[in-house]
Amino acid sequence: MQDLTNKVRKFCEVEFGINSETMSVSTWKKIIHERMHHCSISQPNDYWNFLQSSPEEYQALVEAVVVTESWFFRDQAAIDFLVPFIKRQTHRVRILSIPCASGEEPYSIAMTLVDSGIDPDCFHIEGIDISQIALSKAKQAIYGKNSFRGDKQKHLLAHFSKEDECYALHRDIKNLVTFNYANVCSSAFLSFPPIADVIFCRNLLIYLNKKAQVDLLTAFAHALGNDGILIVSPAEADLCRKLGWVKSPQPKLFIFQRHAVEHSKRAPVIKAIVREIPQKTSIAAKELKGLEVIQKLADEGTFQEAWKLLEKFLGREGLADPDAYFLAGVIKHACLQEELAEKYFLKALYLKPDFVEALTYLALLAERRGDDHQAQLFRSRLERSEKYVHSE
Ligand SMILES: C[S@@+](CC[C@H](N)C(=O)[O-])C[C@H]1O[C@@H](n2cnc3c(N)ncnc32)[C@H](O)[C@@H]1O
């Protein structure tokens, strides 16, 4: 039995990324024993062979191992953050809830966006999970009291109808979310993750092993590009930081942007750009040191502190330093304050008309605003500047 327990634990680690140590050995044994009993199998070897040949048993084991607990409005602050984010976008925003469990999270997002007056045509929400049981509950959208914790009476009244002891979600909200099955630790998902603007990945990474955590966050980086955002739970924030993601400066928001992933030719990532700031000879050594300190803080993702110092630096009378303004733009961009970021990039460009990195950012920001004409102007200027730089 011990041998089978070890094999099944390893199987779950490899197949669906679980960290087998999140459950005690006795819990593993209990699960395996129940599965064998359910399949009327008494010999450990027979169960092992059956598990590998039966997709139904594979799924039944998944259902026995995963924790599908979820409730409505579990992270209201993060969902509220989406409202201005979506209002700023010029395209239909694609939001993924991975994992969505029985649908409480994606439906909470849909309710909040609709209640904030956002046109449902402006976003699309997709929930993904490995549990078929949770997904079918999500598609049904009928919930018991346990899915509502805290004071959510307002939403209950507005979006649900009481049916006996349960609450049925109204069709208008239900229709805003689609649900799909996927094992997000499978090579199929990791190789082709769905493209998204926002990924909610709350309370999954904590259950995964190191390899699965790294693989999944790398896939998310591909899926989100440079501008997309990843929302995790507080317990998962440190992991994201360690893997180079940059946290939003707000203390209670665990919102991250992709950072220093080198495969894309889209906008240069914050870290790469900050590091590329040319060493200035025109400013005093003392000032250069100051800017380097700020740059290091930004590099580490401590934007609030970096900004405090930079504000002082920028406040100096007669300051005409394009690198300082560029760094201000990078920090504001990382904090998702795109209008301000643009203002600083323009100042940097004014002081240094062939500033390639500033032009790159400005072209991308104009593109995101949907201003193709302006984006094209920055891009042709960029081409000229790059030609000039390379021919020097
Ligand atoms: C605790 S729930 C989190 C639900 C929701 N995000 C929340 O925070 O309330 C964890 C979910 O992760 C899903 N899950 C675990 N491993 C998975 C995998 N490899 N692929 C997809 N979903 C997985 C489980 O089925 C379960 O529904």
The ligand as a Gaussian input file, in Angstrom:
#p B3LYP/6-31G(d) Opt

LIG

0 1
 C       -9.653000      26.767000      -3.900000
 S      -10.270000      26.752000      -5.539000
 C      -10.021000      28.436000      -5.982000
 C      -11.210000      29.026000      -6.698000
 C      -11.206000      30.530000      -6.872000
 N      -10.133000      30.982000      -7.707000
 C      -11.159000      31.241000      -5.537000
 O      -10.128000      31.814000      -5.172000
 O      -12.167000      31.228000      -4.847000
 C       -8.979000      25.845000      -6.360000
 C       -9.407000      25.277000      -7.707000
 O       -8.242000      24.891000      -8.439000
 C       -8.613000      23.863000      -9.331000
 N       -7.399000      23.192000      -9.830000
 C       -6.477000      22.491000      -9.123000
 N       -5.518000      22.018000      -9.937000
 C       -5.830000      22.434000     -11.193000
 C       -5.216000      22.258000     -12.469000
 N       -4.086000      21.547000     -12.613000
 N       -5.814000      22.808000     -13.546000
 C       -6.958000      23.539000     -13.411000
 N       -7.585000      23.739000     -12.225000
 C       -7.028000      23.188000     -11.123000
 C       -9.498000      22.990000      -8.452000
 O      -10.327000      22.153000      -9.199000
 C      -10.279000      24.032000      -7.632000
 O      -11.535000      24.292000      -8.214000

